[in-house]
Structure formats: structure tokens, C-alpha cells
Amino acid sequence: MKGHVYRTFILPLIMIVMPSLCWAWSGKVVYVADGDTFDVERDGKKVRVRLYGVDTPESTQAFGQNAIAFTSSQIMGKVVDVQKIETAIAESWGLSLLVIWP
């Protein structure tokens, strides 16, 4: 029974999770530009990142300062694990779209 559970659930889960972890890296959030864009320090350099699938007001728009305050309260100064998502739009903006795990 144990072998069946391992082959059915555990092994597929490992096969799905492990490749994504290989492309992940960790860094400390050092600056929040707006609710969905911030800087993460990686190897002594700041990397500007934007949250994948999140859209908040810009800092000068209505509720923009609220978005900054909320994002800051959740991640500022914390070490997060990040995974880059490749998109042509992000590359044209010079940003990295990331999924983060605090």
C-alpha cells in the first residue's frame, strides 16, 4: 500500500515541484515602488521585479499609496523566494515578472 501511495501521489508531486524550484532564487525586498513592483536584493544587486498576475494602481493614481502601504507591510525587509516568468511584455519593459513565496 505504501508503495502505491508513493508512486501515485508523492513521486508525481516531486516531479512537478522540483523543476520549478530549480529556477527559483531568494532575495531580500529592499524597496517597494508601487503595489505590484519592488526591488529584491540578489547577490548584492537590486533586481526590479513585478508580481505576476497582480495589477495595482500606480503610486500617483487613486489608492496608489494604499497599494504601496499594503505591499510594504507584507514583504518589505523580508527574504522571499522568487521564480521568474518569461514573457515578451516584461522583457520590453525591462522587468522580471515573478511568483514569490514569502
C-alpha positions in Angstrom: 0.0 0.0 0.0 2.8 2.4 0.9 4.5 1.9 -2.5 1.2 2.6 -4.3 0.8 5.9 -2.4 4.3 6.8 -3.2 4.0 6.1 -6.9 0.6 7.7 -7.2 0.9 10.9 -5.2 4.4 11.6 -3.9 6.5 10.9 -7.0 4.3 13.0 -9.4 4.3 15.8 -6.9 8.1 15.8 -6.7 8.3 15.7 -10.5 6.1 18.8 -10.7 7.7 20.8 -7.9 11.4 20.2 -8.4 11.8 21.7 -11.8 10.2 24.9 -10.7 12.4 25.1 -7.6 15.5 24.8 -9.7 14.7 28.1 -11.4 13.9 29.9 -8.1 16.2 32.2 -6.1 16.0 34.1 -2.9 16.5 37.7 -2.0 15.5 40.4 0.4 12.9 43.0 -0.5 14.6 46.4 -0.2 12.2 48.8 -1.9 8.6 48.9 -2.9 7.9 51.1 -5.9 4.2 50.5 -6.0 1.7 47.8 -5.1 3.0 45.3 -7.7 6.6 46.4 -8.3 9.5 46.3 -6.0 13.3 45.7 -5.7 14.8 42.5 -4.4 18.5 42.3 -3.5 20.2 39.4 -5.1 23.9 38.9 -4.8 24.4 42.5 -3.8 22.5 43.9 -6.7 18.9 45.2 -6.8 16.6 43.4 -9.2 13.4 45.3 -10.2 10.5 42.8 -10.2 6.8 42.9 -10.8 4.3 40.5 -9.4 2.9 38.1 -11.9 -0.9 38.3 -12.2 -1.2 41.3 -9.9 -2.2 44.8 -11.1 -2.4 47.7 -8.6 -2.7 51.5 -9.1 0.5 53.4 -9.8 1.8 55.4 -6.9 0.4 58.7 -8.4 -3.1 57.2 -9.1 -6.0 57.0 -6.7 -5.3 54.4 -4.0 -1.7 54.1 -5.2 -0.3 55.0 -1.8 -2.6 52.4 -0.2 -1.3 49.8 -2.5 2.3 50.7 -1.6 1.5 50.6 2.1 -0.2 47.2 1.9 2.6 45.6 -0.2 5.2 47.1 2.1 3.5 45.8 5.2 3.5 42.3 3.7 7.0 42.0 2.2 9.3 44.9 3.0 12.6 43.7 4.5 11.6 40.0 4.2 13.5 37.4 2.3 11.3 35.9 -0.4 11.8 33.0 -2.8 11.1 34.1 -6.4 10.6 32.3 -9.7 10.9 34.2 -13.0 8.0 34.0 -15.5 9.2 34.6 -19.1 7.0 37.0 -21.1 7.8 39.3 -24.1 5.9 42.2 -22.5 8.0 42.0 -19.3 11.2 41.9 -21.3 10.2 45.0 -23.3 9.6 46.9 -20.0 12.9 45.7 -18.6 11.1 43.9 -15.8 11.2 40.4 -14.4 7.7 39.0 -13.7 7.9 36.8 -10.6 5.9 34.5 -8.5 7.0 35.0 -4.8 6.8 32.9 -1.7 7.4 34.8 1.5 
